[in-house]
């Protein structure tokens, strides 16, 4: 039998691939990912997952996870046999290995972290995989500037970034020397009277340290919003 060595993608690669295939992901596949991510230790049997998302039996999980994994593998340009594709989403634990009656499906850590970075699941993986979470933060720690003065699509690009980074941060310029740091969850965030969210430029990043560094390099001091930054 031909052997297939599985190269696991990085968190950033998973994020990029999931974004690319998002229009093709069904609501049921999204639900499976959310339920699996929320399971203790990201571990479920196909039968339990089927029950949780409303399939009649485990065959529905096998089929839908297989289809999703196939799309993901193709987007990642991984040359794998069809029966191996689902392995880019999960690891398997044999029946009886841990007193388990059925095969257990364990969501891969990089997949769990990618779902969180995309905003598709709560950000809790730092509790299970602290080193991976720190690595992901470093990978994603870019600074994006959205300014209406730079183009008519600034608002659209900003709100796209906002939806993809529910746990991110942004700076607002308050004066010639001062900026204010907000979390994207801040209730102050809203379009101005003209309907624009970027008439006052938004400087955005998944990490707050990147923004304070960005501001300091340009001679700004940073205040913290008392309503959303602890």
N, C-alpha and C positions, 0 to 999 in steps of 0.2 A: 504493500500500500504506500502511495506517495505521502511523504511527510510534508507538513506545512508549518513553517516557523512563523509565528505571529509577532509582527512588530507593533508594539502598542504605541498609538499616537500620544503626543503630549496633550496637556490640557488645552493649550492654545490651538492645536490642530483640531481637536474635537470641537471646540467652540466655533471655529471657522467653518468646519464641515456641517455642523448642525444648522448654522445660520444659512448656509447655502441650500440645504434641502428642506428648510422649514416650510416652504409652501406645499411640499409634498407629504408632510407628516400629518397623519389624520388625528382627529381629536382623541380617538381611542388609543392611539399610540402615545400621544402626549399624556393621557391619563395613566397608562401603564408606567411610563417613566416617572411620573410624580408619585404614584403609589409605591413603586419599587424603591425610589429614593427615600421615602418616608418610613420604610420598614426597618425594624431593628437591625443594625449592622448592615443595612442595604441587602438583606438576605431573605428570599422567599422561594417556595417551590412554585413551579408553574401552575399547579392546581390551586394553591392559595391566591396567587396573583389573578388567575382566571376568575375565582369567586369574587375578588375585590373589585374587579372592573366590569363584572357582569357577563362574562363568557360562560357558555354551558359547561365547558371542560377545558383541560389544559391545551387542547389542540388549537384553540383560538390564540392563546399566548404564543405557542410555537410559531404559528403562521404569521402573526402580526409583528412579533419581535424579529422574526426572520426577515420579513419584508423591510422593516426599518433598518436592520443591520446591513442588508444588501445595499440599500441606498447609501448608507454611510460609508461602507467599504468602497463603493464605486467613487464616491466623492473624494475619499482619501487616497484613491488610486492604489489600493491594496490588492494584490493579485492573490486571491484566496479561493479555495474550493467553496462552493455554495454552502456546504454543510458546516463550514468553519466560520462563516460570516458572523453569526451571533456571538462568537467569542470576542468580538471587539466591543461588545456591550457588557458581557458578563463572564464570570468564572463559574465553574461547576464543581459542586461537592458531591461525591459519589454517595448513593444510599448506604447507610450504616456507618459512614465515616465519622459522623458526630452524633450518633444515635438518631439519625434522621431516616425516616421511612422512604422518602422520595428524594429525587435529585434536588439539590438546592442551587438556586441561581443567585450569585453574589455580584451586584453591580460593581463594575471596576471603579476604583477610586478616581481615576482621571475623568471618567464619564460623570460621576457624581459631582465632582468639582466643576466640570464644564456646565452642567445643568444649572448650578448655582451662579456661575459667572454670567450666564445668559439671562438670569432672572426667572428661570422656569421652575426653580425649586428654592426653598428657604436656604439661606447661607448658614449651614451648621457643620459642614465637613471639617472645619478647623478643629472640632472636638474629636474627630476620629483620625484625621490625617493632618496634624499641625504643620509638618514640614512641607507637605504638598500645597497646603493653603498659602503658605508664605511664598513658595515658588510661583504659584499662580498669580499672586499679587504683584510679584516682581515682573512677571511676563506681561501683565495687563497694565502696568503702571505707566501709561502714556498720558499726555496732556493734549486735549483738543480745545480749540478756540472757536466759538460760534458767535459771529458778529454780523448783524444785519447790514453793516456797512460793506461787508465783503461779498454780498450777493443776496438775491431774493430767496434763495433756498436755505438760508441760515436757520430759520425756525424749524423747517422740516428736518434738517440734519440734527439739530439739537434735540428735538423730541424723539427722534430715532435713537440717539445716544441715551437719552433719559430712560426710555423703555428697556434698553439693554443693560442698564447699570442702576438697578433699584437701590443699591447700597453704595452708590458713588457720592462724589462731592463736587461742588462748583464754587467759583469765586465770582463775586460782583464787585465792580469798581465803585467805591463810594466817594473818593476824592482824588486829587492828583497824587496823593501819597498813601492812600489806604484802600484796602480791599477787605471784603467780608466773606468768610468761609461758611457755606451752608451744606447740609446733606441734601441729597436729591429728594428725600422724603419731607423736606421742610414745607410747611403750609404757606410760607411766604412766596413760594415759587408759583408764578402765574403770569400770563401775558399782561402787558401794560395797557393803558387806555386806548392805544392805537391797535391793540391786538397782537403785538409783537412780544415774544419772550427774549429776543436777542438784540433789541434796540440798545439795551445796555448789555454789552458783550458778556457771554457766559464762558468762563474758562473752566474746563471740566476734566476730571480724572477719577479712576476707580479708587485712588489712594489720596488721603489728605496731605501726607508728607510731600508728595510730588507737587501739589499745588502751593504749599507754603515755600518750598524751594523755588518754584517757578516765580512766585511773587517777589521773594527776596532777591533773586538774581536781577530783577528789573527795578529794584529800589522801592518796592511797596512794603509797608507793614501790613499784617493780617490780623483782623479782629475775628472773633468767632461768634456766630449767631447764638444767642442765649436760648433760643427756642428749640434748636435741633442739634447743637454740638455740645457734648458733655466735656 
